[in-house]
């Protein structure tokens, strides 16, 4: 059985000294969060057998990690991942603050302040109540349900649960419908925090590939049919991070197969209405068969407004409401009142978000053409980010080089369930053009240094520690 480390190593291959290359790869997995500090690594014998290498090679790799402070070896308890005593250095700021491209979220909509002021009048009559509701304010649930009806999916307010953001919604879904020890299908790549939530609740991840061109629908359907997973987590509209949209016929096929084997489809719709120029609008996934839908205001209005929701069958809603008190007792009432006000101008919100994304997409494309001319800008009809093919397995190394220049860029494998995709990088399209231009200039400097063979500061620190 493959170990977690063996899986995360993915397509690792030695290009020089095998032990040094293996140590470097494990260290990079630790630095970008795919291996956690304190995590127990496989035994030398087990990892050697898994990788098809000699035990001496693995032992030497572990020795190199220990010498540099990236591993602790205790007799009788194995080898555990660690950080050196000085800990991971912060990203070096260049001409000011660090630019954080790990976040892909738009700034607040123009009407946010006014909606907050108006919401105070809605809040006043509620001050004499307990102040929370497991399911959410009826007015907000009706507005969310109405939006689904406008998109072609008949929905009753009783099918809606208001949550404190999309991740909170996923936590409720997993608490009610997840099955510890059972497999769960995830796209590869996908939203990293969703994978973490599935792992934390005891699910074994089964990846299915997605590219900017779309899904391998045969692979997805066969995986569901043969593995009979408890859940399948999908992002069918403006997929995060590739930007792809699943056609309606594929949705219908996936929904039919999932229903036949009892798999619960959990469809993340947080990007569903972030259309720039797709040219067509599919109905929500649940229009084709049973599916639990997750939505959020954060990508439309503001990341700081922690309002999300779940749309599901009444049976599933009842199950989720029964477990929710073990997580929380309801979503903040003031934020719900603000969301009600914002829903009354949903078209205005969407129009603003689309303009921002169109400008952001152009800024990323200009930055690539100027600073990384060897890297092509993919077609991105909507969504939050560009999923860029670097042309080789350089994403992790580029991420480390970018950190030296005050730029935080998550490597491609961060969005993978199996440690692969090191030839890709996710570049958000959500920042202001001036900030994106500065970020792309720093990324270009990191790219040129990487291509010239320069080693990152983390690599130099590692080398110095070994010596």
N, C-alpha and C positions, 0 to 999 in steps of 0.2 A: 504494500500500500504506500502511495506517495506521501512523503512528509510535507508539512506546510512550507518548510524552507525549500525543499526540492521543487515544489510547485511554483513558488515565488521566483526561483532562479530561472524558470522558463527556458528561453532559448539561449541560455548562457553557453558561451564557447570560449576556450582559452586562445588568446592570440599571441601569448608569450609564455612565460613561466606558468605552469598550470596552477601550482599552489598559490602564487601571488595573484593570479587572475581570479581564482575562486575567492580568496580573501577580499579582494577589491570589490567583487560583486556582492558578497554578503554585507560588506560595510556600506555600500550604496543602498542596499535594501533597508538597512537600519536608518540611514540618514534621511531617506525620503518617507519613512513611516510604514513601509510594507512589512518590516519586522519590528516588534516592539522591544523596548528596553526591558530586560529581565526575562524575555522569552527563552525557553529552553530549546537549544538547537539539537538536531539529531546526533546520535552517537557517531563516532568516527567510522565504525564498521558499517552502520546502517546507511549513512550518507554516501560512503564509498560505493556500496552495492547499488544504491539508487542512481548514482551518477555514472557508474561504470568506470570509476577511477580506483587507484590503489588507496588502501587505508593510510599509507605513509603520506600521500598527497593531501588528504583531508586533514590528517594530524598536523602537517606543516602549515596548512591554511589557518587552522585554529590557533596554532602557535603565533603566527603573524598577527592575527586579530588580537590575541591576548597581549602581545608585546606593545601594540598600539593603543590598548585600552578599550577595544571594541568587543571584548569577550572576557568573561570570568570563568575560570575552570576550577571547580572545587571537587576534590576527590570524593567519590561516592554520590555526587549529585549532578554530574555532567557539566556541560558547557552552556552558558547563558549569554545572550546578547547584552552589551553594556555600552556606555559612552565614556570617553576619557574623562579624567578628573576635571579638566578645564571645560568640559561639556562642549556641545556643538557651538561653534562661534556664530554670532549673529551675522546676518547679511550685512556686508559693508555698504554704507550709504554713499551714494555718488551725487555730489551737488545737492545734498539735502536728504530728504526722507527716502526710505525704502519703498519701492513700488511693489504692491502685492497683487500678482495676477492669479493667486489661488482662489480669489473671490470673483465670481461672475454674477454681479447683481447691479441693477440700475439704481441711480439716485432717486430721490423722492419726486413724485409727480408735482406739477405746478399747483394743483388744487389741494395738496395735503394739509397745509396750514388752515385754509378756510374750512375744509371738511372737519378738522379737529375742533375748531371753534363751534361750528354748528352742532357737532356731536354732543357738546355739553348740555344743550337743551334736551336732547334725547336721554341723556344720562340722569337728569334731575328727577324724573318720576321713578327711577329705579333705585334711588338711594334708600328708600324705605323697605326694599326687598333684601333677601339674603345676599344677592349680588352675584350669584353664579348659577349656571344651568348646565347639566351634563350634555345636553344636546345643542344648546346655543339659542340665542334669541330668535323667536319665531319670525320677526321681520327680516332678519338677515338670511335665515334659511329659505324663506320665500324668494328673496332676490337671487340667491344662488341657484335655487331650483328653476326659476324663470330663465336664468341664463342658459341652463342646460336645455330647456324647452326651445329657446331661440336657436340653439345649435342642432336641433333635430332629435333630441332625446327626451321623451316624456318623463318628467320627474316631479315627484310630490315632495313638499317640504319635510315630510316625515322620513324621507330617504337621505336626508342631509344631517351630518354631525359637524358642528363648527369646532375647529381645533386651534391650537396655538402654533400655527405654521405647518408646513408639509411634513417635516421630519417627525413632529409630534403626531400627525395623522398616521404616518407609517408605524410609529411605535404602538398606537392603539390597534391598528389592523393586525400587527404581528402578535400582540398580546392576546387578541381574540381568536385569530384564525391561523396563526402559525402552529407548526408542529415540530417541536424539538427533535432532532435526529433525522428528520426527513429532508430530502433534497429540495432545493429551490432554484429555478431557472433565473439567470440574470443575463442581460446582454453584455457583450464584451466589445467595446468599452461601455461603461455605464457610470452613474453617479456614485462616487466613492463612498459617501456616507451611508447610502442605502445598502451597499454590500456589507459595511461594518455592522449595520443594524441587523441584517439577516444572520451574519455570523454570530453576533452577540446573543441572539435568540436560539442558537443551536442548529441552524440550517446549514446543510452542505451545498455549496454553490456549484451549479452546472452552467458554465458559460455557453452562450450562443453568439456567433459573430454578427456585427453590424459595421457597415462602412458608410461614408457619405452617400453612396449609391443605394443603400438600403440593407434589408435583412436577408440572410440565407434562410428563406422561409421553410425550405425542406428540412434543414437542420433543426430549426426551432420546433417545427411540428413533430418531427421524429423523436426529438429529445423528450417532449412532453408525452408523446404516445408511449414510448418505451420505458422511460424512467418514472412516469406517474408522480411528478413532484407535488409536494403539498401546495406550493405557490409558484407563480411566475411573475417576476417584477419587470415591467416593460415601460419604456418611454416612447410611445408610438407617434407623438407629434413633436417635430423639431427636437429629435432625440439629443439628449445631453450625453456626450459632447459632439456627435457627428453632424447634427442638424437634419438628419434624414426623417422622412415621414412615411409611415407604413400605409400602403394603399388599402382601400376598403375591402377588396376581395381577400387580401391576406389577413386582415383583421377577422373577417368572417370565418376563414378557415381555422385560424388559431383558436378563436372562441369556441368553435364546434368541437375541436379535438380536446381542448381543456375541459369542456363540459362533459365529454364522454368518459374521461378518466378521473374526474373529480378534482382537477387542479383549479385552485382559486387564482384568477388573474388579477393582479394588483397593478393598475395602470397609472403612472405618474403623469398628470396633466399640467404640471406647473409651467411648462413652456408652450402649452397647446395653442395659445392665441398670440404668440409672438411672431406673427407673419410679417415678413418684409415684402417678398414678391414671389411667393410659392405659386400662385396662379390657380389654386383649387383649394377647397376646404372640405376635409372629410368630417363625417359625423363622429361624435365621441365613441370610443371603443365599445361601450356598453350597449350601443344601438345594435350591435351584431351578436350579442349573447351576454351571459352573466359576467360581470366584471366589477371590481371595486375601484372606483376612481378617486384620485387624490388631487386636490387643487390648492392654490395659494394666491394671496394678494401680493406677495413679496416681489415677484418679477414684473408685476404690472404697476403697482403703486409705489412701494418702497420696502426694502429689505427689513427696515426697522419696525414695520407694522406686522406683528406676529399673528396673522390671521390665515388659517388654512381650513380645509374642509374635506370630508369624506362623502362620497355619493355611493350608495350601495342598496341592495335589496333590503326590505324591512326586516327579514330574518337576520341578515348580517348586522344591520343597525342595532337590533335588540341584543345580539351577542356582544357587540362592541360597547354598548352602553352598560352592559352588566359588568364588564371588566374595567371600564374607565375609572371608577373610584379608586382603584388600586394604583393608578398613575397620577390622577389629579381630579379636581371636582368641577372643572369647567374653565372656559376661556375668558380672559379679562373682558368685562362688560364695556368699559370705555372703548377699547379697541374694536369691539363688535359694533358699537355705535358709529365709530369713524368709518368702518367698512360699509355700513349701510349707506352713509352719505356718499361714499366713493362709488358704490354700485349704481347710484342714480346718474352717474356720468361715465359709465363704463366705456362707451365709444370714444369719449375724449381721452380717457386714460390709455386705451389701446392705441389710439392715434399717436399720442405722445411717445409711448414706448417704442412703437415701430419707427418713428422718426429718429429716435436716439440710436436704435439698433442699426438703421441704415447708415447713419453717420459713422457709427462705431465700426461697422463692417468695412467701410471705405478707408478708415484710418488704419485698420489692420492690414488691408490689402496694400495700401501705400507703404506702410512700414516694411512689409515683406519685400516688396519690389525694390525699396531703397537700400535696406540693410541686409537682407538675406535673399539676393536675387536668384540663388540656386533653388530656393524653396517656393513651390507654386501655391497660390491661394486657392483652396477648394471652393466649389460652389456652395454657398450658404444661403438658402432662401429664407431663413428665419432662425430663431433660437438665440442662444446666449453666446456662442463661441465658435471659433473656427478650429476644426480638427486637422492639423497640418502634418503632412507626411514629410519628414526630414530627409528621406531617401536612404537612411541607414540607421542602425541601432545606437543613436547618439543622444536620445532624449534625457536619460539620467545624467550623463556627463555634461550636457548642455545646461541642465538645471543647476548643477553644482557650480559651473562656470558663471552662470547668471547671478547666482547668490553672491559671488565675489564682487559683482558690480551693482549691488543694491537692488536686485530684481528677484522676486520670488515667483518661480514658474514651476508648477507641478509636472513631474515627468509623466510620460504616457502610461507606464505600468501602474501608476496610481489609480487609473480608471479600469484596471484589469483584475479579473478574479484569479488569474493564474500567473501573474508576473511577466506577461508578454507585452507587446505593443511599445517597445522601446524605440521604435522609429517614428513615433507620433508625439505631438505636443498640443495641448489645448490652450488656445489664446483667446481670452474673453473679448467680446465686442461691446461691452457694456460701459466702458470708461469714457470720460470726456476725450475728445480728439487730441488735446494737448498732452494729456497724461499718457495716452496710448502712443503718441509719437515719441515721448521720452522713454517709455518702456521698450519700444521696438529698437530704439537706438542702443540701449543697453543690451538687448538681446542680440543685436547685430555684433556688438563688440565681443560678447561671449562666444558667438558662433565663429567669428574670425579667429579668436584665440584657440578654440577647440580644433578648428580645421588646421591651425598652424602647429598643433601638437602640444600646446601649453597645458600644464596640469593645474587643476583648480587649487585654491588655498587649502581645502579639506584634504585633497590628495597630498599636497606638500606637507601638511601637518602629520598625516599618516606616515609618510616616508621618514620624516624626522623622528617620529616616535619609535619606529622600527629600528632605525639606526642607533 
